[in-house]
Amino acid sequence: MAVEKELIAIRSEEKISRKEMAELIGVTPETYRKKELGETDWWGAEMFIVASKFNKKIDDIFLDKKSTKSGYGKAS
């Protein structure tokens, strides 16, 4: 849920409505709401559009920082 909270916080800070975001990515406001709340998956192109709107990298918005673990990929 951290990813969704990050996006909601950024959108609210910028004072942009869900309706505006829906129009930006070409979906209905209801579909956007489901994406923002984590009920529906994001398409890659949508993530690029959203990140660009807020002048951020996709990772800044859509990567759940709490789920990444240090040492990932180390040989055991």
Biopython code that builds the backbone (N, CA, C, O; Angstrom):
import numpy as np
from Bio.PDB.StructureBuilder import StructureBuilder

atoms = [
    (1, "MET", "N", (0.818, -1.201, 0.000)),
    (1, "MET", "CA", (0.000, 0.000, 0.000)),
    (1, "MET", "C", (0.859, 1.261, 0.000)),
    (1, "MET", "O", (0.343, 2.348, -0.262)),
    (2, "ALA", "N", (2.122, 1.149, 0.279)),
    (2, "ALA", "CA", (2.993, 2.331, 0.341)),
    (2, "ALA", "C", (3.075, 3.036, -1.008)),
    (2, "ALA", "O", (3.150, 4.264, -1.065)),
    (3, "VAL", "N", (3.061, 2.271, -2.085)),
    (3, "VAL", "CA", (3.127, 2.861, -3.425)),
    (3, "VAL", "C", (1.915, 3.755, -3.652)),
    (3, "VAL", "O", (2.053, 4.883, -4.127)),
    (4, "GLU", "N", (0.739, 3.260, -3.317)),
    (4, "GLU", "CA", (-0.482, 4.027, -3.513)),
    (4, "GLU", "C", (-0.472, 5.297, -2.669)),
    (4, "GLU", "O", (-0.872, 6.359, -3.145)),
    (5, "LYS", "N", (-0.027, 5.197, -1.445)),
    (5, "LYS", "CA", (0.019, 6.377, -0.569)),
    (5, "LYS", "C", (0.970, 7.431, -1.131)),
    (5, "LYS", "O", (0.697, 8.628, -1.039)),
    (6, "GLU", "N", (2.067, 6.995, -1.704)),
    (6, "GLU", "CA", (3.036, 7.928, -2.301)),
    (6, "GLU", "C", (2.387, 8.699, -3.455)),
    (6, "GLU", "O", (2.529, 9.918, -3.547)),
    (7, "LEU", "N", (1.688, 7.998, -4.317)),
    (7, "LEU", "CA", (1.049, 8.641, -5.456)),
    (7, "LEU", "C", (-0.052, 9.600, -5.006)),
    (7, "LEU", "O", (-0.150, 10.717, -5.514)),
    (8, "ILE", "N", (-0.866, 9.174, -4.070)),
    (8, "ILE", "CA", (-1.939, 10.039, -3.559)),
    (8, "ILE", "C", (-1.347, 11.295, -2.930)),
    (8, "ILE", "O", (-1.866, 12.393, -3.132)),
    (9, "ALA", "N", (-0.272, 11.141, -2.176)),
    (9, "ALA", "CA", (0.367, 12.296, -1.525)),
    (9, "ALA", "C", (0.912, 13.280, -2.557)),
    (9, "ALA", "O", (0.730, 14.489, -2.420)),
    (10, "ILE", "N", (1.568, 12.770, -3.572)),
    (10, "ILE", "CA", (2.128, 13.637, -4.610)),
    (10, "ILE", "C", (1.013, 14.361, -5.347)),
    (10, "ILE", "O", (1.094, 15.569, -5.566)),
    (11, "ARG", "N", (-0.019, 13.635, -5.726)),
    (11, "ARG", "CA", (-1.130, 14.240, -6.466)),
    (11, "ARG", "C", (-1.830, 15.305, -5.630)),
    (11, "ARG", "O", (-2.169, 16.376, -6.134)),
    (12, "SER", "N", (-2.042, 15.009, -4.362)),
    (12, "SER", "CA", (-2.694, 15.972, -3.469)),
    (12, "SER", "C", (-1.836, 17.219, -3.275)),
    (12, "SER", "O", (-2.343, 18.341, -3.278)),
    (13, "GLU", "N", (-0.536, 17.008, -3.108)),
    (13, "GLU", "CA", (0.390, 18.129, -2.928)),
    (13, "GLU", "C", (0.368, 19.062, -4.142)),
    (13, "GLU", "O", (0.466, 20.282, -4.004)),
    (14, "GLU", "N", (0.239, 18.475, -5.322)),
    (14, "GLU", "CA", (0.211, 19.254, -6.564)),
    (14, "GLU", "C", (-1.186, 19.792, -6.869)),
    (14, "GLU", "O", (-1.382, 20.521, -7.841)),
    (15, "LYS", "N", (-2.155, 19.427, -6.026)),
    (15, "LYS", "CA", (-3.552, 19.871, -6.186)),
    (15, "LYS", "C", (-4.129, 19.480, -7.548)),
    (15, "LYS", "O", (-4.740, 20.293, -8.241)),
    (16, "ILE", "N", (-3.917, 18.215, -7.911)),
    (16, "ILE", "CA", (-4.432, 17.680, -9.156)),
    (16, "ILE", "C", (-5.495, 16.641, -8.814)),
    (16, "ILE", "O", (-5.264, 15.761, -7.985)),
    (17, "SER", "N", (-6.644, 16.743, -9.445)),
    (17, "SER", "CA", (-7.755, 15.835, -9.152)),
    (17, "SER", "C", (-7.555, 14.476, -9.816)),
    (17, "SER", "O", (-6.772, 14.330, -10.754)),
    (18, "ARG", "N", (-8.281, 13.493, -9.304)),
    (18, "ARG", "CA", (-8.263, 12.175, -9.940)),
    (18, "ARG", "C", (-8.787, 12.273, -11.361)),
    (18, "ARG", "O", (-8.291, 11.595, -12.260)),
    (19, "LYS", "N", (-9.794, 13.121, -11.563)),
    (19, "LYS", "CA", (-10.364, 13.284, -12.895)),
    (19, "LYS", "C", (-9.306, 13.788, -13.879)),
    (19, "LYS", "O", (-9.219, 13.296, -15.004)),
    (20, "GLU", "N", (-8.509, 14.760, -13.460)),
    (20, "GLU", "CA", (-7.438, 15.281, -14.317)),
    (20, "GLU", "C", (-6.420, 14.189, -14.633)),
    (20, "GLU", "O", (-5.958, 14.074, -15.768)),
    (21, "MET", "N", (-6.079, 13.401, -13.643)),
    (21, "MET", "CA", (-5.113, 12.316, -13.850)),
    (21, "MET", "C", (-5.685, 11.260, -14.787)),
    (21, "MET", "O", (-4.973, 10.727, -15.638)),
    (22, "ALA", "N", (-6.970, 10.959, -14.629)),
    (22, "ALA", "CA", (-7.626, 9.988, -15.506)),
    (22, "ALA", "C", (-7.555, 10.457, -16.959)),
    (22, "ALA", "O", (-7.237, 9.679, -17.859)),
    (23, "GLU", "N", (-7.853, 11.728, -17.171)),
    (23, "GLU", "CA", (-7.790, 12.291, -18.525)),
    (23, "GLU", "C", (-6.367, 12.223, -19.073)),
    (23, "GLU", "O", (-6.167, 11.946, -20.256)),
    (24, "LEU", "N", (-5.392, 12.472, -18.225)),
    (24, "LEU", "CA", (-3.987, 12.456, -18.632)),
    (24, "LEU", "C", (-3.571, 11.089, -19.176)),
    (24, "LEU", "O", (-2.871, 11.004, -20.185)),
    (25, "ILE", "N", (-4.004, 10.022, -18.502)),
    (25, "ILE", "CA", (-3.584, 8.678, -18.932)),
    (25, "ILE", "C", (-4.627, 7.998, -19.824)),
    (25, "ILE", "O", (-4.415, 6.876, -20.283)),
    (26, "GLY", "N", (-5.753, 8.677, -20.070)),
    (26, "GLY", "CA", (-6.733, 8.151, -21.008)),
    (26, "GLY", "C", (-7.646, 7.070, -20.472)),
    (26, "GLY", "O", (-8.017, 6.150, -21.200)),
    (27, "VAL", "N", (-8.014, 7.172, -19.197)),
    (27, "VAL", "CA", (-8.943, 6.216, -18.596)),
    (27, "VAL", "C", (-10.083, 6.976, -17.920)),
    (27, "VAL", "O", (-10.039, 8.200, -17.801)),
    (28, "THR", "N", (-11.092, 6.247, -17.485)),
    (28, "THR", "CA", (-12.185, 6.882, -16.760)),
    (28, "THR", "C", (-11.729, 7.236, -15.342)),
    (28, "THR", "O", (-10.783, 6.637, -14.832)),
    (29, "PRO", "N", (-12.386, 8.192, -14.712)),
    (29, "PRO", "CA", (-12.038, 8.513, -13.321)),
    (29, "PRO", "C", (-12.150, 7.291, -12.391)),
    (29, "PRO", "O", (-11.350, 7.146, -11.467)),
    (30, "GLU", "N", (-13.123, 6.428, -12.628)),
    (30, "GLU", "CA", (-13.277, 5.222, -11.800)),
    (30, "GLU", "C", (-12.091, 4.274, -11.984)),
    (30, "GLU", "O", (-11.582, 3.714, -11.013)),
    (31, "THR", "N", (-11.659, 4.101, -13.223)),
    (31, "THR", "CA", (-10.490, 3.247, -13.483)),
    (31, "THR", "C", (-9.254, 3.838, -12.825)),
    (31, "THR", "O", (-8.460, 3.113, -12.226)),
    (32, "TYR", "N", (-9.088, 5.146, -12.933)),
    (32, "TYR", "CA", (-7.934, 5.778, -12.292)),
    (32, "TYR", "C", (-7.981, 5.567, -10.778)),
    (32, "TYR", "O", (-6.961, 5.255, -10.164)),
    (33, "ARG", "N", (-9.161, 5.736, -10.176)),
    (33, "ARG", "CA", (-9.303, 5.549, -8.736)),
    (33, "ARG", "C", (-8.855, 4.139, -8.339)),
    (33, "ARG", "O", (-8.151, 3.963, -7.344)),
    (34, "LYS", "N", (-9.261, 3.149, -9.115)),
    (34, "LYS", "CA", (-8.881, 1.761, -8.824)),
    (34, "LYS", "C", (-7.372, 1.566, -8.930)),
    (34, "LYS", "O", (-6.776, 0.846, -8.128)),
    (35, "LYS", "N", (-6.761, 2.204, -9.912)),
    (35, "LYS", "CA", (-5.308, 2.104, -10.063)),
    (35, "LYS", "C", (-4.615, 2.767, -8.876)),
    (35, "LYS", "O", (-3.686, 2.208, -8.295)),
    (36, "GLU", "N", (-5.075, 3.955, -8.527)),
    (36, "GLU", "CA", (-4.445, 4.705, -7.440)),
    (36, "GLU", "C", (-4.582, 3.973, -6.099)),
    (36, "GLU", "O", (-3.699, 4.071, -5.247)),
    (37, "LEU", "N", (-5.666, 3.254, -5.914)),
    (37, "LEU", "CA", (-5.884, 2.524, -4.667)),
    (37, "LEU", "C", (-5.302, 1.119, -4.695)),
    (37, "LEU", "O", (-5.433, 0.377, -3.722)),
    (38, "GLY", "N", (-4.658, 0.742, -5.800)),
    (38, "GLY", "CA", (-4.017, -0.561, -5.888)),
    (38, "GLY", "C", (-4.957, -1.705, -6.208)),
    (38, "GLY", "O", (-4.594, -2.870, -6.047)),
    (39, "GLU", "N", (-6.161, -1.389, -6.658)),
    (39, "GLU", "CA", (-7.135, -2.428, -7.003)),
    (39, "GLU", "C", (-6.945, -2.928, -8.432)),
    (39, "GLU", "O", (-7.382, -4.028, -8.770)),
    (40, "THR", "N", (-6.294, -2.121, -9.269)),
    (40, "THR", "CA", (-6.026, -2.444, -10.668)),
    (40, "THR", "C", (-4.564, -2.121, -10.950)),
    (40, "THR", "O", (-4.032, -1.129, -10.452)),
    (41, "ASP", "N", (-3.922, -2.959, -11.748)),
    (41, "ASP", "CA", (-2.508, -2.744, -12.080)),
    (41, "ASP", "C", (-2.325, -1.584, -13.055)),
    (41, "ASP", "O", (-3.210, -1.259, -13.846)),
    (42, "TRP", "N", (-1.147, -0.973, -12.969)),
    (42, "TRP", "CA", (-0.754, 0.097, -13.878)),
    (42, "TRP", "C", (-0.090, -0.506, -15.099)),
    (42, "TRP", "O", (0.622, -1.504, -14.990)),
    (43, "TRP", "N", (-0.316, 0.092, -16.264)),
    (43, "TRP", "CA", (0.422, -0.242, -17.473)),
    (43, "TRP", "C", (1.718, 0.559, -17.449)),
    (43, "TRP", "O", (1.768, 1.643, -16.867)),
    (44, "GLY", "N", (2.755, 0.038, -18.073)),
    (44, "GLY", "CA", (4.042, 0.723, -18.105)),
    (44, "GLY", "C", (3.945, 2.140, -18.648)),
    (44, "GLY", "O", (4.520, 3.070, -18.084)),
    (45, "ALA", "N", (3.207, 2.300, -19.755)),
    (45, "ALA", "CA", (3.069, 3.631, -20.366)),
    (45, "ALA", "C", (2.399, 4.607, -19.408)),
    (45, "ALA", "O", (2.762, 5.783, -19.361)),
    (46, "GLU", "N", (1.425, 4.125, -18.648)),
    (46, "GLU", "CA", (0.731, 4.986, -17.684)),
    (46, "GLU", "C", (1.691, 5.465, -16.600)),
    (46, "GLU", "O", (1.646, 6.623, -16.185)),
    (47, "MET", "N", (2.555, 4.568, -16.151)),
    (47, "MET", "CA", (3.523, 4.946, -15.123)),
    (47, "MET", "C", (4.472, 6.025, -15.637)),
    (47, "MET", "O", (4.802, 6.961, -14.908)),
    (48, "PHE", "N", (4.911, 5.897, -16.889)),
    (48, "PHE", "CA", (5.783, 6.913, -17.478)),
    (48, "PHE", "C", (5.079, 8.266, -17.549)),
    (48, "PHE", "O", (5.675, 9.296, -17.233)),
    (49, "ILE", "N", (3.818, 8.264, -17.961)),
    (49, "ILE", "CA", (3.054, 9.511, -18.074)),
    (49, "ILE", "C", (2.900, 10.175, -16.709)),
    (49, "ILE", "O", (3.106, 11.380, -16.570)),
    (50, "VAL", "N", (2.534, 9.378, -15.706)),
    (50, "VAL", "CA", (2.341, 9.914, -14.350)),
    (50, "VAL", "C", (3.652, 10.461, -13.797)),
    (50, "VAL", "O", (3.689, 11.572, -13.269)),
    (51, "ALA", "N", (4.725, 9.689, -13.917)),
    (51, "ALA", "CA", (6.024, 10.143, -13.413)),
    (51, "ALA", "C", (6.453, 11.431, -14.097)),
    (51, "ALA", "O", (6.962, 12.347, -13.451)),
    (52, "SER", "N", (6.247, 11.499, -15.403)),
    (52, "SER", "CA", (6.604, 12.695, -16.158)),
    (52, "SER", "C", (5.791, 13.906, -15.702)),
    (52, "SER", "O", (6.326, 15.011, -15.604)),
    (53, "LYS", "N", (4.520, 13.705, -15.427)),
    (53, "LYS", "CA", (3.644, 14.786, -14.967)),
    (53, "LYS", "C", (4.206, 15.440, -13.707)),
    (53, "LYS", "O", (4.130, 16.658, -13.543)),
    (54, "PHE", "N", (4.766, 14.626, -12.824)),
    (54, "PHE", "CA", (5.278, 15.130, -11.562)),
    (54, "PHE", "C", (6.790, 15.344, -11.581)),
    (54, "PHE", "O", (7.404, 15.606, -10.546)),
    (55, "ASN", "N", (7.391, 15.227, -12.791)),
    (55, "ASN", "CA", (8.823, 15.428, -12.954)),
    (55, "ASN", "C", (9.634, 14.511, -12.023)),
    (55, "ASN", "O", (10.579, 14.944, -11.364)),
    (56, "LYS", "N", (9.235, 13.239, -11.992)),
    (56, "LYS", "CA", (9.894, 12.252, -11.143)),
    (56, "LYS", "C", (10.219, 11.012, -11.963)),
    (56, "LYS", "O", (9.727, 10.842, -13.079)),
    (57, "LYS", "N", (11.050, 10.154, -11.396)),
    (57, "LYS", "CA", (11.330, 8.866, -12.012)),
    (57, "LYS", "C", (10.234, 7.891, -11.593)),
    (57, "LYS", "O", (9.619, 8.051, -10.539)),
    (58, "ILE", "N", (9.999, 6.891, -12.419)),
    (58, "ILE", "CA", (8.980, 5.888, -12.090)),
    (58, "ILE", "C", (9.249, 5.282, -10.722)),
    (58, "ILE", "O", (8.322, 5.081, -9.936)),
    (59, "ASP", "N", (10.510, 4.992, -10.432)),
    (59, "ASP", "CA", (10.871, 4.386, -9.147)),
    (59, "ASP", "C", (10.468, 5.261, -7.961)),
    (59, "ASP", "O", (10.136, 4.745, -6.893)),
    (60, "ASP", "N", (10.496, 6.576, -8.142)),
    (60, "ASP", "CA", (10.156, 7.487, -7.052)),
    (60, "ASP", "C", (8.700, 7.347, -6.628)),
    (60, "ASP", "O", (8.354, 7.624, -5.480)),
    (61, "ILE", "N", (7.852, 6.919, -7.550)),
    (61, "ILE", "CA", (6.426, 6.815, -7.264)),
    (61, "ILE", "C", (5.982, 5.367, -7.100)),
    (61, "ILE", "O", (5.264, 5.042, -6.154)),
    (62, "PHE", "N", (6.403, 4.497, -8.016)),
    (62, "PHE", "CA", (5.833, 3.164, -8.112)),
    (62, "PHE", "C", (6.649, 2.046, -7.476)),
    (62, "PHE", "O", (6.175, 0.911, -7.435)),
    (63, "LEU", "N", (7.831, 2.308, -6.988)),
    (63, "LEU", "CA", (8.628, 1.280, -6.328)),
    (63, "LEU", "C", (8.347, 1.323, -4.838)),
    (63, "LEU", "O", (8.537, 2.351, -4.188)),
    (64, "ASP", "N", (7.898, 0.208, -4.305)),
    (64, "ASP", "CA", (7.629, 0.117, -2.869)),
    (64, "ASP", "C", (8.976, -0.032, -2.169)),
    (64, "ASP", "O", (9.565, -1.112, -2.150)),
    (65, "LYS", "N", (9.446, 1.058, -1.600)),
    (65, "LYS", "CA", (10.767, 1.084, -0.988)),
    (65, "LYS", "C", (10.891, 0.136, 0.196)),
    (65, "LYS", "O", (11.986, -0.348, 0.481)),
    (66, "LYS", "N", (9.785, -0.139, 0.893)),
    (66, "LYS", "CA", (9.824, -1.038, 2.042)),
    (66, "LYS", "C", (9.989, -2.493, 1.635)),
    (66, "LYS", "O", (10.446, -3.311, 2.433)),
    (67, "SER", "N", (9.619, -2.828, 0.393)),
    (67, "SER", "CA", (9.694, -4.224, -0.021)),
    (67, "SER", "C", (11.073, -4.590, -0.556)),
    (67, "SER", "O", (11.360, -5.772, -0.741)),
    (68, "THR", "N", (11.923, -3.618, -0.806)),
    (68, "THR", "CA", (13.255, -3.929, -1.276)),
    (68, "THR", "C", (14.134, -4.275, -0.079)),
    (68, "THR", "O", (14.062, -3.638, 0.972)),
    (69, "LYS", "N", (14.952, -5.283, -0.260)),
    (69, "LYS", "CA", (15.795, -5.753, 0.844)),
    (69, "LYS", "C", (17.259, -5.552, 0.478)),
    (69, "LYS", "O", (17.668, -5.781, -0.660)),
    (70, "SER", "N", (18.025, -5.128, 1.445)),
    (70, "SER", "CA", (19.457, -5.004, 1.187)),
    (70, "SER", "C", (20.030, -6.409, 1.058)),
    (70, "SER", "O", (19.562, -7.340, 1.713)),
    (71, "GLY", "N", (21.016, -6.552, 0.233)),
    (71, "GLY", "CA", (21.636, -7.847, 0.053)),
    (71, "GLY", "C", (20.973, -8.687, -1.010)),
    (71, "GLY", "O", (21.372, -9.831, -1.231)),
    (72, "TYR", "N", (19.971, -8.148, -1.674)),
    (72, "TYR", "CA", (19.296, -8.880, -2.727)),
    (72, "TYR", "C", (20.312, -9.263, -3.788)),
    (72, "TYR", "O", (21.127, -8.445, -4.215)),
    (73, "GLY", "N", (20.254, -10.483, -4.193)),
    (73, "GLY", "CA", (21.148, -10.939, -5.247)),
    (73, "GLY", "C", (22.472, -11.492, -4.741)),
    (73, "GLY", "O", (23.284, -11.962, -5.538)),
    (74, "LYS", "N", (22.706, -11.445, -3.442)),
    (74, "LYS", "CA", (23.954, -12.005, -2.902)),
    (74, "LYS", "C", (23.893, -13.527, -2.954)),
    (74, "LYS", "O", (22.844, -14.137, -2.749)),
    (75, "ALA", "N", (25.014, -14.102, -3.227)),
    (75, "ALA", "CA", (25.103, -15.576, -3.217)),
    (75, "ALA", "C", (25.068, -16.058, -1.779)),
    (75, "ALA", "O", (25.634, -15.429, -0.884)),
    (76, "SER", "N", (24.389, -17.194, -1.566)),
    (76, "SER", "CA", (24.326, -17.699, -0.182)),
    (76, "SER", "C", (25.393, -18.710, 0.093)),
    (76, "SER", "O", (25.478, -19.230, 1.206)),
]
sb = StructureBuilder()
sb.init_structure("model")
sb.init_model(0)
sb.init_chain("A")
sb.init_seg("    ")
for serial, (resi, resn, name, xyz) in enumerate(atoms, 1):
    if name == "N":
        sb.init_residue(resn, " ", resi, " ")
    sb.init_atom(name, np.array(xyz, "f"), 0.0, 1.0, " ", f" {name:<3s}", serial, name[0])
structure = sb.get_structure()
